[in-house]
Amino acid sequence: MSTISYDDSTWILSSSFIIFTMQTGFSLLESGACGKKNEVNIMMKNLVDVILGGLFYWAVGYGLQVRFSCEQILPNLPSLSSIH
């Protein structure tokens, strides 16, 4: 497994900053296109979108990215083949 260099970290952080800026811009665009009474609903929808996206990436995506197995995270968990 290779080590992560400063260039890799800088690229990932700058890319994630750009993505979050795009998410903010899209929510402003979307709230400007709807009526005044729906602005809070649009902002909450976009906030939930960011939170759930981060949680699902943490729960599933990162493990797929670096090929974790369940034994590395929870070593004392019984495997499915041992359950009768």
Secondary structure, 3 states (H helix, E strand, C coil): CCCCCHHHHHHHHHHHHHHHHHHHHHHHHHHHCCCHHHHHHHHHHHHHHHHHHHHHHHHHHHHHHHCCCHHHHCCCCCCHHHCC
